[in-house]
Amino acid sequence: MSKELNQIYFDFVKEEIPEESLPGKPAQQPKEKIKSSRGRKSLKDMAEEAFGVQVPEDEILFQKQYYSIGDVASMFKVNTSLLRFWESEFGWHLRKNKKGDRFFTPKDIKAVQLIHDLLRRRRFTIEGAKDFLKKNKQADEKYILIQSMQRLRGFLLELKAHL
């Protein structure tokens, strides 16, 4: 009876021990953990996103009177909840329909672009961005001028590359 019990125990233990850990077998390397996409983004990722904003040119932007919050969120590659948060923090008064959907005018989109630039590229805090906007009433005009100069620079660099 003891031989039978020993055999049953041996069979049980053999099933429990993985083949890789048996003597004479090479051990496998542990699998790498897949990094979760949840939580805060790194500063590098945020900086890359700040330059990846895809707001259309003014001629195209001003063709429509209103843009949905989903369209604006996809332009800036942010969540709609972030835009709703910025709306409450910066005191925007967006147009809403009876259902409560928010609609952005092209001017609102330009304001979002300025705030996105302050918060993401220049790394201001919310309070710092509010103070900056209060102290610099012409910040919108300066930002538009900087954007046009950056487009001109890009065009000139492209022209230089083709020569």
C-alpha positions as semicolon CSV with decimal commas, in nm:
position;residue;x (nm);y (nm);z (nm)
1;M;0,000;0,000;0,000
2;S;0,284;0,239;0,073
3;K;0,425;0,187;-0,280
4;E;0,090;0,284;-0,425
5;L;0,070;0,593;-0,204
6;N;0,425;0,690;-0,299
7;Q;0,339;0,651;-0,668
8;I;0,022;0,862;-0,631
9;Y;0,216;1,128;-0,439
10;F;0,495;1,127;-0,700
11;D;0,243;1,162;-0,984
12;F;0,071;1,448;-0,800
13;V;0,397;1,634;-0,732
14;K;0,513;1,582;-1,090
15;E;0,196;1,745;-1,221
16;E;0,241;2,045;-0,989
17;I;0,604;2,116;-1,081
18;P;0,638;2,291;-1,416
19;E;0,868;2,119;-1,663
20;E;1,089;2,428;-1,686
21;S;1,192;2,402;-1,322
22;L;1,290;2,037;-1,327
23;P;1,663;1,969;-1,294
24;G;1,850;1,953;-1,623
25;K;1,607;2,183;-1,805
26;P;1,694;2,546;-1,888
27;A;1,490;2,799;-1,693
28;Q;1,282;3,042;-1,897
29;Q;1,307;3,414;-1,844
30;P;1,005;3,569;-1,672
31;K;0,770;3,748;-1,910
32;E;0,793;4,127;-1,918
33;K;0,505;4,315;-1,766
34;I;0,291;4,502;-2,012
35;K;0,272;4,862;-1,905
36;S;-0,078;4,976;-1,829
37;S;-0,219;5,268;-2,024
38;R;-0,405;5,390;-1,718
39;G;-0,288;5,663;-1,484
40;R;-0,086;5,976;-1,547
41;K;0,103;6,026;-1,869
42;S;0,473;6,090;-1,863
43;L;0,602;6,437;-1,940
44;K;0,753;6,305;-2,262
45;D;0,417;6,171;-2,380
46;M;0,244;6,496;-2,288
47;A;0,505;6,699;-2,478
48;E;0,460;6,481;-2,787
49;E;0,083;6,525;-2,769
50;A;0,117;6,902;-2,731
51;F;0,281;6,920;-3,070
52;G;0,037;6,671;-3,224
53;V;-0,266;6,899;-3,206
54;Q;-0,455;6,895;-3,534
55;V;-0,666;7,210;-3,545
56;P;-0,760;7,292;-3,905
57;E;-0,659;7,615;-4,072
58;D;-0,879;7,920;-4,011
59;E;-1,043;7,899;-4,355
60;I;-1,156;7,543;-4,286
61;L;-1,228;7,600;-3,917
62;F;-1,462;7,895;-3,978
63;Q;-1,665;7,709;-4,242
64;K;-1,874;7,549;-3,967
65;Q;-2,056;7,754;-3,710
66;Y;-2,043;7,494;-3,430
67;Y;-1,835;7,188;-3,344
68;S;-1,939;6,913;-3,105
69;I;-1,734;6,840;-2,797
70;G;-1,628;6,506;-2,949
71;D;-1,490;6,680;-3,259
72;V;-1,294;6,926;-3,046
73;A;-1,163;6,647;-2,822
74;S;-1,037;6,457;-3,126
75;M;-0,865;6,771;-3,257
76;F;-0,667;6,805;-2,935
77;K;-0,643;6,430;-2,861
78;V;-0,791;6,470;-2,513
79;N;-1,095;6,329;-2,337
80;T;-1,424;6,513;-2,344
81;S;-1,419;6,515;-1,964
82;L;-1,103;6,727;-1,974
83;L;-1,277;6,983;-2,195
84;R;-1,574;6,992;-1,957
85;F;-1,329;7,045;-1,668
86;W;-1,156;7,330;-1,851
87;E;-1,499;7,480;-1,924
88;S;-1,576;7,498;-1,552
89;E;-1,226;7,615;-1,454
90;F;-1,190;7,890;-1,712
91;G;-1,552;8,007;-1,704
92;W;-1,648;7,942;-2,064
93;H;-2,011;7,977;-2,158
94;L;-2,059;7,725;-2,435
95;R;-2,377;7,691;-2,634
96;K;-2,585;7,389;-2,535
97;N;-2,887;7,230;-2,694
98;K;-3,195;7,106;-2,506
99;K;-3,028;6,772;-2,453
100;G;-2,727;6,942;-2,287
101;D;-2,472;6,873;-2,560
102;R;-2,196;7,135;-2,572
103;F;-2,110;7,311;-2,895
104;F;-1,789;7,504;-2,958
105;T;-1,765;7,800;-3,192
106;P;-1,441;7,850;-3,386
107;K;-1,348;8,125;-3,136
108;D;-1,399;7,880;-2,851
109;I;-1,170;7,636;-3,028
110;K;-0,904;7,905;-3,054
111;A;-0,938;7,965;-2,677
112;V;-0,904;7,590;-2,615
113;Q;-0,595;7,591;-2,835
114;L;-0,438;7,867;-2,627
115;I;-0,520;7,694;-2,298
116;H;-0,396;7,360;-2,430
117;D;-0,070;7,529;-2,528
118;L;-0,032;7,689;-2,185
119;L;-0,110;7,373;-1,991
120;R;0,050;7,103;-2,204
121;R;0,340;7,257;-2,394
122;R;0,442;7,536;-2,157
123;R;0,340;7,331;-1,848
124;F;0,151;7,601;-1,660
125;T;-0,070;7,499;-1,373
126;I;-0,442;7,576;-1,395
127;E;-0,399;7,871;-1,159
128;G;-0,092;7,989;-1,349
129;A;-0,281;7,977;-1,679
130;K;-0,571;8,174;-1,526
131;D;-0,330;8,440;-1,397
132;F;-0,152;8,453;-1,733
133;L;-0,480;8,508;-1,917
134;K;-0,590;8,779;-1,669
135;K;-0,260;8,967;-1,687
136;N;-0,217;8,934;-2,063
137;K;-0,543;9,044;-2,219
138;Q;-0,386;9,027;-2,565
139;A;-0,254;8,674;-2,514
140;D;-0,489;8,543;-2,785
141;E;-0,350;8,783;-3,043
142;K;0,009;8,703;-2,947
143;Y;-0,061;8,331;-2,969
144;I;-0,216;8,371;-3,315
145;L;0,092;8,567;-3,425
146;I;0,323;8,295;-3,290
147;Q;0,120;8,026;-3,469
148;S;0,142;8,210;-3,802
149;M;0,517;8,255;-3,758
150;Q;0,557;7,884;-3,684
151;R;0,361;7,797;-4,001
152;L;0,583;8,036;-4,200
153;R;0,894;7,877;-4,050
154;G;0,768;7,531;-4,141
155;F;0,701;7,643;-4,496
156;L;1,049;7,795;-4,528
157;L;1,215;7,481;-4,389
158;E;1,018;7,271;-4,635
159;L;1,120;7,502;-4,919
160;K;1,483;7,480;-4,810
161;A;1,467;7,099;-4,806
162;H;1,341;7,091;-5,166
163;L;1,620;7,316;-5,298
